[in-house]
């Protein structure tokens, strides 16, 4: 027996999922059913897509990493807040 599940999804997510399912020659409902069966069998949720940083964050991290390697825009360890304030004031 089949039943209907109403699920809210972002429009772009649904459209992209439908395109991929169509390219694979499968209806999206078959893919969702397969995921639900896996969820029941394993009693776990898995996200296989590796999270991606926003491009602006990735650029900032790359610049910070480059600066660190060149010892640019870095400081030593401060023993007191007064030392840290002096360092910042002198920059």
C-alpha positions in Angstrom: 0.0 0.0 0.0 1.3 3.5 -0.9 0.8 6.6 1.2 1.5 10.3 0.6 4.1 12.3 2.5 4.1 16.1 2.2 7.6 17.4 2.7 8.7 21.1 2.5 11.9 21.6 0.6 13.7 24.6 -0.7 12.6 25.2 -4.3 16.1 25.1 -5.7 16.9 21.8 -3.8 13.8 20.1 -5.2 14.5 21.3 -8.7 18.1 20.2 -8.6 17.2 16.8 -7.1 14.6 16.3 -9.8 17.1 17.1 -12.6 19.6 14.6 -11.1 17.0 11.9 -10.7 15.8 12.5 -14.2 19.3 12.2 -15.5 19.6 8.9 -13.6 16.3 7.7 -15.1 14.6 7.5 -11.8 11.6 9.3 -10.3 12.5 11.4 -7.3 10.0 9.5 -5.2 12.0 6.3 -5.7 15.2 8.0 -4.5 13.3 9.4 -1.4 11.9 5.9 -0.7 15.4 4.4 -0.9 16.7 7.0 1.6 13.8 6.3 4.0 14.4 2.6 3.8 18.1 3.1 4.6 17.1 5.4 7.5 14.8 2.6 8.9 17.4 -0.1 8.4 20.4 1.8 9.9 18.5 4.0 12.3 21.0 6.8 11.5 21.2 9.9 9.4 24.2 10.3 7.1 25.2 13.4 5.1 27.7 12.4 2.5 28.3 15.8 0.9 31.3 17.5 2.4 30.4 21.0 3.6 31.9 23.8 1.5 33.0 27.1 2.8 31.5 30.2 1.3 34.0 31.6 -1.3 34.7 34.8 0.7 35.5 32.7 3.8 37.7 30.4 1.8 39.6 33.4 0.5 40.1 34.9 4.0 41.4 31.6 5.3 43.8 31.2 2.4 45.1 34.7 3.0 45.4 34.1 6.7 47.3 30.9 6.1 49.6 32.6 3.6 50.2 35.4 6.1 51.0 33.0 8.9 53.5 31.1 6.8 55.3 34.4 6.0 55.0 35.5 9.6 53.0 38.5 8.4 50.1 40.0 10.5 51.0 37.7 13.4 52.1 38.3 17.0 53.6 36.4 19.8 51.8 35.2 22.9 50.8 37.9 25.3 51.2 37.3 29.1 48.9 40.2 30.0 46.1 42.2 28.5 48.3 45.3 28.8 50.9 43.7 26.4 48.2 42.9 23.9 46.8 46.5 24.0 50.3 47.9 23.6 50.9 45.6 20.6 47.6 46.6 19.0 48.2 50.3 19.7 51.7 50.2 18.1 50.5 48.5 14.9 
